[in-house]
Amino acid sequence: MLQLTTPAKAGLLKPLKIAIIEMIKSFKVKRMIILQTIIRNLSRLTAGGIAKLRDPLIGVATNISKEGKAKQIN
């Protein structure tokens, strides 16, 4: 169970779940690495619903939109 240390809008939780699944399929990394990345970066969520995630272990930066679309950026 994820425990959020910062208040997160309920509308952002579903897009994050969708993005986790999409990231697992596209990047083929372990789920735990992605969950840890999201936990570390939850404070970067903006009012617009964009999360920018970077995991040093896989060297991938990802933008997540409100719709749950994950876009890999370098």
C-alpha positions in Angstrom: 0.0 0.0 0.0 1.3 3.4 -1.0 1.3 6.0 1.7 1.3 9.6 0.3 3.2 12.0 2.4 2.0 15.0 0.4 -1.7 15.7 -0.3 -2.5 14.4 -3.8 -5.7 15.3 -5.7 -7.9 12.3 -6.2 -8.0 13.1 -9.9 -4.3 12.4 -10.3 -4.2 9.0 -8.7 -5.9 7.2 -11.7 -3.6 8.8 -14.3 -0.6 7.8 -12.2 -1.8 4.2 -12.1 -2.4 4.2 -15.8 1.1 5.6 -16.3 2.7 3.0 -14.1 1.2 0.2 -16.3 2.2 2.0 -19.5 5.8 2.5 -18.1 6.0 -1.2 -17.2 5.0 -2.2 -20.7 7.2 0.3 -22.6 10.3 0.4 -20.4 10.2 -3.2 -19.1 11.5 -2.3 -15.7 10.4 -3.7 -12.3 7.3 -2.3 -10.8 9.0 -1.5 -7.5 11.5 0.8 -9.2 8.7 2.7 -10.8 6.7 2.9 -7.5 9.8 4.2 -5.7 10.3 6.8 -8.4 6.8 8.0 -8.1 6.9 8.2 -4.3 10.1 10.2 -4.5 8.7 12.6 -7.0 5.1 13.1 -5.8 6.0 16.5 -4.5 6.7 17.6 -8.1 3.1 17.2 -9.1 1.8 20.6 -10.4 -1.6 22.1 -10.3 -1.9 21.1 -14.0 -1.6 17.5 -13.1 1.8 16.9 -14.7 4.3 14.6 -13.0 7.9 14.6 -14.2 9.7 11.4 -13.1 13.3 10.6 -13.4 14.8 7.4 -12.1 18.6 7.3 -12.0 18.7 3.5 -12.1 17.2 3.4 -15.6 18.2 6.9 -16.7 14.7 7.6 -18.0 12.8 10.8 -17.5 9.0 10.6 -18.0 6.3 13.2 -18.2 2.8 12.0 -17.1 -0.2 14.0 -18.2 -3.7 14.2 -16.7 -4.9 11.6 -19.1 -2.3 9.1 -17.9 -0.1 9.3 -21.0 3.5 8.7 -20.2 6.0 10.3 -22.6 9.7 9.4 -22.3 12.1 12.3 -22.5 15.8 12.3 -22.5 
